[in-house]
Amino acid sequence: MKTDLEIAQEAKLKPISEIAQQIGLLEGEIELYGKYKAKISLDVLERFKDRPDGKFITVTAITPTPLGEGKTTTNIGLTMALARIGKNVINTLREPSMGPVFGIKGGACGGGYAQVVPMEDINLHFTGDIHAVGAAHNLLAAMLDTHILKGNKLGIDLFSITWPRVVDISDRALRHVIIGLGGRENGIPRETGFDITVASEAMAILALATDLRDLRNRLGSIVVGSTYDGRAVTAEDLRAAGAMAALLRDALKPNLIQTLENTPCIMHAGPFANVAHGNNSVVADHIALKLADYVVTESGFGADCGAEKMFNIKCRYGNLRLDCVVLTATVRGLKMHGGGFKAIPGRPINRELMEKENVEAVEKGCENLEKQIENMLLFGVPVVVAINRFPSDTEAEIEVIKEKAIQAGAKYAIPIEVWAKGGEGAIDLAQAVVEVCKEPNNFHFLYPLDIPIKEKIEIICTKIYGADGVDYAPLAERKIELYTKQGFDKLPINMAKTHLSLSHDPNLKGRPRGFKVPIRDIRASAGAGFLYPICGEMRTMPGLPSVPAAVHVDIDEHGRIVGLF
């Protein structure tokens, strides 16, 4: 089998202007970024405002192994399969961060014959959106520290500051730093740190803003800390929001690309799913839903992470309604959850145990699948399970997953082979999704916004994670009191937790029971419009493994990129 990069570089791409024309866009509604990428004007929404929305499907997954279970590959394969059966379809995806690209996980363009292209551009600088987010975020940080140096007229308590700096590379050495050393001309010394750019609230705002004015207002509402008397200090107070909006003006326009089978994809924004809300932009979905009869999006990590946030945060702010959830599962992932082998990030996996038939481990691991199906059904939306098939999977293992999925309430459980066969490998899945989308559903949120902060946290922890309760550290208790006083208690909750377990502890696999979720801190993303409790030792800046993916990336004698998956 060829590498993902070789497959992508051999693909016959259409000029992106042809893809735009194919979905009804006019020449003046796109801005070309080379031959195969373009930005879409938000004016499209006005032209198509009276057209009914298409059907909306999200692809999510079981709790993943460090290798991932193929959500993006499933998303792209399903989209291409829907096109093969004659449906007008667009898929919407997040933009990849260079942290995972150069770290362990790899890129975010799918794999095998289910990819979006040009994958080298997408996985590296793309159209510069993430760089724009980093510039806007760091501008606010610089203006904050300058304000403090120049007299601190707002009376900002230095120990209350929550606005770090960002960089889009996994760099653990920057997690905790001291700035302002070297004398007064270099600023006031204080402790701070760096997050990865895609964990920035500016990225979450880019993903949730519905138009340019909404973007500007949300940026102004960013809270960077508090005054000595407990008042929230915002980007508007620091007079930084206007310039931040100017930096993000073009980044708000979604990006048009294509799949290997020349179907359209709108890829835009990239908030992390275990720190932010983990879904592509609202404007990308709004445009896609006006242009297509079916839109297939993706929610990051397991259904307890990105999909829960898709429902409770993105759908609230974007006025979106889902018609179907596709839950991706793999034999190897369920085998891991059932104790068949161990998968620790950055360490080699015993491939013999991973690939050897172990029906008993798969059956045990299906507890995780069952819980994730249960989680999605809590929102009143039907579930289809996609079993992302690998060559080593046996019929006995596949049959166990199908049986358990249907027993747990899934409408269908269908093996797919999109990595090897592209859209042809998901025809049955596409037909099942079409049938499910015909059915009425009872879409609803998990909790109302007008209940106390703790009650919202506890609903998520007990109903979605299966916890017995929640333990709050003293710092978290103080933050709850502060944010209630500041009027942020009516915001939805965005849990920052590991993606490697239904619980807060990455070592607890399957369907953990008998645990409590420890909340060590709570932070306010008031501009994005949520509070994010930090569970356990969750980090907002990843680190590179001992042998990062970056060591394999190079350019050949012709200037082509090599080693990128």
Buried (B, 14 or more C-beta within 10 A) or exposed (E): EEBBBEBBBEBEBEBBBEBBBBBBBEEEBBBBBEEBBBBBBBEBBEBBEEEEBBBBBBBBBBBBBBBBBBBBBBBBBBBBBBBBEEBBBBBBBBBBBBBBBBBBBBBBBBBBBBBBBBBBBBBBEBBEBBBBBBBBBBBBBEBBBEBBBEEBEBEBBBEBBBBBBBBBBBBEEBBEBEBBEEEEEEBEEBEBBBBBBBBBBBBBBBBBBBBBEBBBBBBBBBBBBBBEEEBBBBBBBBEBBEBBBEBBEEBBBBBBBBBBBBBBBBBBBBBBBBBBBBBBBBBBBBBBBBBBBBBBBBBBBBBBBBBBBBBBBBBBBBEBBBBBBBBBBBBBBBBBBBBBBBBEBEEEBEEEBBBBBBBEBBBBBBBBBBBBBBBBBBBEBBBBBBBBBBEEBBEEBBBBBBEBBBEBEBBBBBBBBBBBBBBBBBBBBBBBBBBBBEEEBEBEBBBEEEEEBBEBBBBBBBBBBBBEEBEBBEEBEEBBEBBBEBEBBBBBBBBBBBBBBBBBBBEBBBBBEEBBBBBBBBBBBBBBBBBBBBBBEBBBBBBBBEEBBBEEBEEEEEEEBBBBB
